[in-house]
Every structure is written in C-alpha cells, then in structure tokens.
Amino acid sequence: MEWLWTWGGRCFGYRDEDDLWTHDGKHVGRFYEDEVYDPDGKYIGEIRNKNRLITKKSKKSKRRSAFSQHGQRIVYVQ
C-alpha cells in the first residue's frame, strides 16, 4: 500500500497494486502504469514525484476499458 497526496499536500488516499482508494476506503480508480482511470474508463490523473496525484488537462479526453468497483474498505493507520 502506497499513500498518495494531492499536489497541494492533502492526503487523497492510497494505491494498492493497480487500484486507487480514497483515504476513507472508497475504490475510485485503476492504474495503468502511472496513469489512473475511473470505473467508467475516464482519465482522472497520474503519479508525479513518487507520491503526488495530479491531473493533466491535456489528457482529460483519454479513455480505457471500464471496470467494476470493489466494495468499501476500512482503513487502519498505525
């Protein structure tokens, strides 16, 4: 599990293998290398500087195959 932050420094959530989860356990995306797409297959962002999740406006029209979301998770932070 790798925690991810917005460019402004706020905790967004985490990456668990190829899935993106919000900090409160909602499955919101799937990674294809460093790019992430929502369940409908729409580009929502990418990883920069190892742990920052950003959106490039020039890529907002990119698409991938849709996928089914996983159920909600409970996240425990130690």
C-alpha distance (Angstrom), angle and dihedral (degrees) to the residues before:
residue distance angle dihedral
M1 . . .
E2 3.80 . .
W3 3.82 120.3 .
L4 3.80 116.4 -135.4
W5 3.80 131.6 -156.3
T6 3.79 135.1 -162.1
W7 3.79 117.5 -110.7
G8 3.81 86.8 -102.0
G9 3.81 91.8 57.9
R10 3.82 101.9 -103.2
C11 3.78 118.7 136.2
F12 3.81 108.8 -108.8
G13 3.77 100.5 174.8
Y14 3.77 138.1 -92.4
R15 3.77 145.7 -68.6
D16 3.79 117.1 -124.6
E17 3.80 108.0 -174.6
D18 3.84 103.7 -55.8
D19 3.81 97.1 -17.0
L20 3.82 130.4 93.4
W21 3.81 117.4 -146.1
T22 3.81 128.7 -176.0
H23 3.82 118.6 -120.5
D24 3.81 88.4 -99.6
G25 3.82 95.5 52.1
K26 3.82 106.6 -94.9
H27 3.82 116.8 142.1
V28 3.82 104.4 -129.6
G29 3.79 107.8 157.0
R30 3.77 153.1 9.0
F31 3.79 126.1 -131.2
Y32 3.78 126.1 -130.4
E33 3.80 100.8 -171.9
D34 3.84 102.7 -52.9
E35 3.82 97.1 -21.3
V36 3.81 121.8 89.8
Y37 3.82 128.3 -152.9
D38 3.80 131.5 -167.6
P39 3.85 123.4 -119.5
D40 3.83 90.2 -89.2
G41 3.82 89.6 56.2
K42 3.82 96.8 -106.6
Y43 3.81 120.0 142.2
I44 3.80 111.4 -108.6
G45 3.77 104.0 167.6
E46 3.77 151.2 -56.1
I47 3.79 142.8 -120.1
R48 3.80 120.7 -94.2
N49 3.82 129.7 173.3
K50 3.84 90.5 14.5
N51 3.83 97.6 -76.2
R52 3.83 109.4 29.4
L53 3.79 121.1 105.0
I54 3.81 111.7 -150.3
T55 3.82 136.7 166.0
K56 3.79 121.6 -133.7
K57 3.80 109.3 -150.3
S58 3.82 90.7 -150.2
K59 3.84 90.1 62.8
K60 3.82 98.6 47.9
S61 3.83 91.4 105.7
K62 3.85 93.9 56.1
R63 3.81 117.2 114.8
R64 3.81 139.3 -167.5
S65 3.79 133.0 179.9
A66 3.81 115.5 -64.3
F67 3.81 119.3 -112.3
S68 3.81 139.1 -166.9
Q69 3.78 117.2 -102.3
H70 3.79 122.1 -121.8
G71 3.78 119.6 -123.9
Q72 3.80 123.5 -91.0
R73 3.82 117.9 -72.5
I74 3.74 131.9 -150.2
V75 3.79 110.5 -131.0
Y76 3.78 121.5 -150.0
V77 3.78 117.8 -163.7
Q78 3.78 119.0 -162.7
